[in-house]
């Protein structure tokens, strides 16, 4: 589940496991760009660590 929100007037994404997730993962545009730039390495990490 992904929601769009704002933090200090800037857009963020909030990723939740479900509606009642008490500890969602949130990030803004700068971190989103970093994630996209490194998505292949992130995928590799998940594959190797699973």
Biopython code that builds the backbone (N, CA, C, O; Angstrom):
import numpy as np
from Bio.PDB.StructureBuilder import StructureBuilder

atoms = [
    (1, "UNK", "N", (0.845, -1.171, 0.000)),
    (1, "UNK", "CA", (0.000, 0.000, 0.000)),
    (1, "UNK", "C", (0.896, 1.242, 0.000)),
    (1, "UNK", "O", (1.757, 1.392, 0.866)),
    (2, "UNK", "N", (0.691, 2.112, -0.956)),
    (2, "UNK", "CA", (1.490, 3.333, -1.068)),
    (2, "UNK", "C", (0.571, 4.549, -1.030)),
    (2, "UNK", "O", (-0.456, 4.603, -1.706)),
    (3, "UNK", "N", (0.975, 5.521, -0.219)),
    (3, "UNK", "CA", (0.227, 6.769, -0.112)),
    (3, "UNK", "C", (1.165, 7.926, -0.424)),
    (3, "UNK", "O", (2.368, 7.845, -0.175)),
    (4, "UNK", "N", (0.620, 8.978, -0.957)),
    (4, "UNK", "CA", (1.367, 10.226, -1.126)),
    (4, "UNK", "C", (0.994, 11.146, 0.027)),
    (4, "UNK", "O", (-0.164, 11.220, 0.440)),
    (5, "UNK", "N", (1.992, 11.837, 0.530)),
    (5, "UNK", "CA", (1.762, 12.743, 1.644)),
    (5, "UNK", "C", (2.711, 13.919, 1.500)),
    (5, "UNK", "O", (3.338, 14.099, 0.456)),
    (6, "UNK", "N", (2.812, 14.716, 2.548)),
    (6, "UNK", "CA", (3.729, 15.854, 2.571)),
    (6, "UNK", "C", (4.451, 15.904, 3.897)),
    (6, "UNK", "O", (3.904, 15.526, 4.933)),
    (7, "UNK", "N", (5.685, 16.375, 3.857)),
    (7, "UNK", "CA", (6.464, 16.618, 5.065)),
    (7, "UNK", "C", (7.135, 17.962, 4.887)),
    (7, "UNK", "O", (7.930, 18.155, 3.967)),
    (8, "UNK", "N", (6.813, 18.885, 5.768)),
    (8, "UNK", "CA", (7.340, 20.253, 5.691)),
    (8, "UNK", "C", (7.114, 20.868, 4.312)),
    (8, "UNK", "O", (7.971, 21.572, 3.779)),
    (9, "UNK", "N", (5.934, 20.584, 3.746)),
    (9, "UNK", "CA", (5.543, 21.166, 2.474)),
    (9, "UNK", "C", (6.100, 20.483, 1.240)),
    (9, "UNK", "O", (5.862, 20.936, 0.120)),
    (10, "UNK", "N", (6.848, 19.388, 1.432)),
    (10, "UNK", "CA", (7.427, 18.676, 0.295)),
    (10, "UNK", "C", (6.761, 17.310, 0.157)),
    (10, "UNK", "O", (6.367, 16.703, 1.153)),
    (11, "UNK", "N", (6.636, 16.826, -1.085)),
    (11, "UNK", "CA", (5.965, 15.541, -1.305)),
    (11, "UNK", "C", (6.799, 14.356, -0.822)),
    (11, "UNK", "O", (8.021, 14.348, -0.966)),
    (12, "UNK", "N", (6.129, 13.360, -0.251)),
    (12, "UNK", "CA", (6.776, 12.119, 0.149)),
    (12, "UNK", "C", (5.876, 10.942, -0.231)),
    (12, "UNK", "O", (4.670, 11.093, -0.427)),
    (13, "UNK", "N", (6.498, 9.771, -0.329)),
    (13, "UNK", "CA", (5.757, 8.528, -0.492)),
    (13, "UNK", "C", (5.826, 7.783, 0.828)),
    (13, "UNK", "O", (6.863, 7.765, 1.491)),
    (14, "UNK", "N", (4.716, 7.171, 1.202)),
    (14, "UNK", "CA", (4.639, 6.382, 2.432)),
    (14, "UNK", "C", (4.228, 4.973, 2.023)),
    (14, "UNK", "O", (3.152, 4.769, 1.462)),
    (15, "UNK", "N", (5.098, 3.998, 2.310)),
    (15, "UNK", "CA", (4.833, 2.601, 1.953)),
    (15, "UNK", "C", (4.486, 1.838, 3.224)),
    (15, "UNK", "O", (5.242, 1.839, 4.195)),
    (16, "UNK", "N", (3.321, 1.184, 3.195)),
    (16, "UNK", "CA", (2.840, 0.417, 4.346)),
    (16, "UNK", "C", (2.617, -1.043, 3.938)),
    (16, "UNK", "O", (2.242, -1.330, 2.801)),
    (17, "UNK", "N", (2.853, -1.951, 4.875)),
    (17, "UNK", "CA", (2.570, -3.367, 4.625)),
    (17, "UNK", "C", (1.068, -3.591, 4.499)),
    (17, "UNK", "O", (0.608, -4.386, 3.679)),
    (18, "UNK", "N", (0.315, -2.873, 5.327)),
    (18, "UNK", "CA", (-1.143, -2.929, 5.304)),
    (18, "UNK", "C", (-1.681, -1.666, 5.959)),
    (18, "UNK", "O", (-0.911, -0.816, 6.407)),
    (19, "UNK", "N", (-2.996, -1.544, 6.014)),
    (19, "UNK", "CA", (-3.641, -0.335, 6.553)),
    (19, "UNK", "C", (-3.227, -0.030, 7.989)),
    (19, "UNK", "O", (-3.194, 1.135, 8.386)),
    (20, "UNK", "N", (-2.908, -1.064, 8.776)),
    (20, "UNK", "CA", (-2.594, -0.885, 10.201)),
    (20, "UNK", "C", (-1.105, -0.860, 10.499)),
    (20, "UNK", "O", (-0.717, -0.932, 11.665)),
    (21, "UNK", "N", (-0.267, -0.763, 9.490)),
    (21, "UNK", "CA", (1.182, -0.758, 9.700)),
    (21, "UNK", "C", (1.574, 0.431, 10.580)),
    (21, "UNK", "O", (1.343, 1.587, 10.226)),
    (22, "UNK", "N", (2.170, 0.123, 11.731)),
    (22, "UNK", "CA", (2.559, 1.182, 12.666)),
    (22, "UNK", "C", (3.903, 1.821, 12.317)),
    (22, "UNK", "O", (4.225, 2.905, 12.803)),
    (23, "UNK", "N", (4.692, 1.139, 11.465)),
    (23, "UNK", "CA", (6.019, 1.644, 11.134)),
    (23, "UNK", "C", (6.216, 1.696, 9.613)),
    (23, "UNK", "O", (6.994, 0.919, 9.060)),
    (24, "UNK", "N", (5.516, 2.602, 8.949)),
    (24, "UNK", "CA", (5.653, 2.689, 7.490)),
    (24, "UNK", "C", (7.022, 3.226, 7.091)),
    (24, "UNK", "O", (7.727, 3.844, 7.888)),
    (25, "UNK", "N", (7.376, 2.973, 5.842)),
    (25, "UNK", "CA", (8.625, 3.435, 5.251)),
    (25, "UNK", "C", (8.285, 4.662, 4.408)),
    (25, "UNK", "O", (7.441, 4.588, 3.515)),
    (26, "UNK", "N", (8.933, 5.778, 4.686)),
    (26, "UNK", "CA", (8.620, 6.987, 3.924)),
    (26, "UNK", "C", (9.899, 7.650, 3.423)),
    (26, "UNK", "O", (10.952, 7.563, 4.055)),
    (27, "UNK", "N", (9.782, 8.319, 2.263)),
    (27, "UNK", "CA", (10.932, 8.998, 1.690)),
    (27, "UNK", "C", (10.457, 10.063, 0.711)),
    (27, "UNK", "O", (9.343, 10.017, 0.191)),
    (28, "UNK", "N", (11.336, 11.009, 0.485)),
    (28, "UNK", "CA", (11.029, 12.103, -0.420)),
    (28, "UNK", "C", (11.684, 11.924, -1.772)),
    (28, "UNK", "O", (12.189, 10.848, -2.092)),
    (29, "UNK", "N", (11.675, 12.966, -2.552)),
    (29, "UNK", "CA", (12.158, 12.940, -3.928)),
    (29, "UNK", "C", (13.642, 12.602, -4.022)),
    (29, "UNK", "O", (14.028, 11.816, -4.888)),
    (30, "UNK", "N", (14.476, 13.162, -3.173)),
    (30, "UNK", "CA", (15.918, 12.896, -3.238)),
    (30, "UNK", "C", (16.214, 11.420, -3.024)),
    (30, "UNK", "O", (17.003, 10.833, -3.764)),
    (31, "UNK", "N", (15.592, 10.818, -2.024)),
    (31, "UNK", "CA", (15.817, 9.397, -1.770)),
    (31, "UNK", "C", (15.171, 8.542, -2.851)),
    (31, "UNK", "O", (15.701, 7.483, -3.186)),
    (32, "UNK", "N", (14.058, 8.967, -3.396)),
    (32, "UNK", "CA", (13.427, 8.229, -4.492)),
    (32, "UNK", "C", (14.368, 8.172, -5.696)),
    (32, "UNK", "O", (14.486, 7.131, -6.342)),
    (33, "UNK", "N", (15.034, 9.283, -5.997)),
    (33, "UNK", "CA", (15.992, 9.302, -7.098)),
    (33, "UNK", "C", (17.162, 8.364, -6.827)),
    (33, "UNK", "O", (17.613, 7.661, -7.731)),
    (34, "UNK", "N", (17.657, 8.344, -5.592)),
    (34, "UNK", "CA", (18.743, 7.438, -5.225)),
    (34, "UNK", "C", (18.328, 5.981, -5.391)),
    (34, "UNK", "O", (19.099, 5.158, -5.885)),
    (35, "UNK", "N", (17.113, 5.672, -4.978)),
    (35, "UNK", "CA", (16.597, 4.313, -5.123)),
    (35, "UNK", "C", (16.565, 3.928, -6.599)),
    (35, "UNK", "O", (17.019, 2.844, -6.964)),
    (36, "UNK", "N", (16.039, 4.796, -7.443)),
    (36, "UNK", "CA", (15.953, 4.502, -8.873)),
    (36, "UNK", "C", (17.338, 4.351, -9.503)),
    (36, "UNK", "O", (17.532, 3.490, -10.362)),
    (37, "UNK", "N", (18.293, 5.166, -9.092)),
    (37, "UNK", "CA", (19.654, 5.082, -9.621)),
    (37, "UNK", "C", (20.334, 3.775, -9.229)),
    (37, "UNK", "O", (21.250, 3.319, -9.912)),
    (38, "UNK", "N", (19.887, 3.172, -8.130)),
    (38, "UNK", "CA", (20.535, 1.978, -7.595)),
    (38, "UNK", "C", (19.623, 0.763, -7.552)),
    (38, "UNK", "O", (19.894, -0.184, -6.814)),
    (39, "UNK", "N", (18.543, 0.775, -8.331)),
    (39, "UNK", "CA", (17.533, -0.281, -8.251)),
    (39, "UNK", "C", (18.107, -1.663, -8.558)),
    (39, "UNK", "O", (17.695, -2.642, -7.935)),
    (40, "UNK", "N", (19.044, -1.771, -9.499)),
    (40, "UNK", "CA", (19.610, -3.078, -9.830)),
    (40, "UNK", "C", (20.401, -3.654, -8.657)),
    (40, "UNK", "O", (20.323, -4.851, -8.384)),
    (41, "UNK", "N", (21.145, -2.824, -7.977)),
    (41, "UNK", "CA", (21.906, -3.282, -6.804)),
    (41, "UNK", "C", (20.965, -3.664, -5.662)),
    (41, "UNK", "O", (21.237, -4.605, -4.917)),
    (42, "UNK", "N", (19.875, -2.942, -5.529)),
    (42, "UNK", "CA", (18.874, -3.271, -4.505)),
    (42, "UNK", "C", (18.244, -4.623, -4.819)),
    (42, "UNK", "O", (18.070, -5.450, -3.924)),
    (43, "UNK", "N", (17.901, -4.851, -6.087)),
    (43, "UNK", "CA", (17.335, -6.145, -6.499)),
    (43, "UNK", "C", (18.321, -7.270, -6.223)),
    (43, "UNK", "O", (17.934, -8.327, -5.725)),
    (44, "UNK", "N", (19.590, -7.049, -6.543)),
    (44, "UNK", "CA", (20.637, -8.049, -6.302)),
    (44, "UNK", "C", (20.732, -8.369, -4.806)),
    (44, "UNK", "O", (20.837, -9.533, -4.422)),
    (45, "UNK", "N", (20.695, -7.351, -3.984)),
    (45, "UNK", "CA", (20.750, -7.523, -2.531)),
    (45, "UNK", "C", (19.605, -8.385, -2.035)),
    (45, "UNK", "O", (19.810, -9.285, -1.220)),
    (46, "UNK", "N", (18.406, -8.118, -2.519)),
    (46, "UNK", "CA", (17.231, -8.891, -2.111)),
    (46, "UNK", "C", (17.370, -10.345, -2.541)),
    (46, "UNK", "O", (17.092, -11.255, -1.759)),
    (47, "UNK", "N", (17.796, -10.567, -3.774)),
    (47, "UNK", "CA", (17.965, -11.921, -4.279)),
    (47, "UNK", "C", (19.000, -12.695, -3.469)),
    (47, "UNK", "O", (18.771, -13.852, -3.116)),
    (48, "UNK", "N", (20.119, -12.076, -3.177)),
    (48, "UNK", "CA", (21.195, -12.750, -2.448)),
    (48, "UNK", "C", (20.878, -12.954, -0.972)),
    (48, "UNK", "O", (21.394, -13.880, -0.346)),
    (49, "UNK", "N", (20.042, -12.102, -0.421)),
    (49, "UNK", "CA", (19.752, -12.162, 1.005)),
    (49, "UNK", "C", (18.509, -12.971, 1.342)),
    (49, "UNK", "O", (18.256, -13.260, 2.512)),
    (50, "UNK", "N", (17.729, -13.340, 0.328)),
    (50, "UNK", "CA", (16.488, -14.067, 0.586)),
    (50, "UNK", "C", (16.736, -15.540, 0.757)),
    (50, "UNK", "O", (15.796, -16.303, 0.981)),
]
sb = StructureBuilder()
sb.init_structure("model")
sb.init_model(0)
sb.init_chain("A")
sb.init_seg("    ")
for serial, (resi, resn, name, xyz) in enumerate(atoms, 1):
    if name == "N":
        sb.init_residue(resn, " ", resi, " ")
    sb.init_atom(name, np.array(xyz, "f"), 0.0, 1.0, " ", f" {name:<3s}", serial, name[0])
structure = sb.get_structure()
